[in-house]
Amino acid sequence: MRKTLQDYGFLLTLAAIIVALDQWTKALVRTKLGLEEMWAPWQWLLPYARIVHWKNSGAAFGMLQGFGDVFTVLAILVAIAILYYFPQVPRQDWTLRLAMGMQLGGALGNLVDRVTRGSVTDFISIGTFPVFNVADASISIGVAVLILGMWLKERHPKPTDGAAPNEPATPASPEEIKGE
């Protein structure tokens, strides 16, 4: 039981922090701004970054509008997969563990909106990029961390035939090759 708590402690804590931050920021936007209303602290900032209250019935960044039910099911499946596979990830693989926690938190943050409101509240608008929220950003950053982790692993190949971790494998001598 203790190992199970240790395995899930980091994952669930990170996901809970992301969900709480996501839901808190969305609630602020919903109470302070009317639908499609925009706000920026300084007028000169408006062309570059602003807060805008937006409803999203599709995927992250406003893609595939009207497929909210599909993304509800997908978020549930992703959450189940992460919960199932997380204990199998070695503790040393911090990038994969961090990525999974961020993706779980983001998926659950948007799932809460889909289940309770029928659509997701988006509000971060930067330049001409589609409007997004904390959960979307968490999922995207989680994917970037996952890619970074894969890249780091590829840079440090696993040793073969008993060689030390940072030493190249010793090639076979000509006698070993001939079988002498």
Secondary structure, 3 states (H helix, E strand, C coil): CHHHHHHHHHHHHHHHHHHHHHHHHHHHHHHHCCCCCEECCCHHHCCCEEEEEEEECCCHHHCCCCCHHHHHHHHHHHHHHHHHHHHHCCCCCHHHHHHHHHHHHHHHHHHHHHHHHCCEEEEEEECCCCCECHHHHHHHHHHHHHHHHHHHHHHCCCCCCCCCCCCCCCCCCHHHHHCC
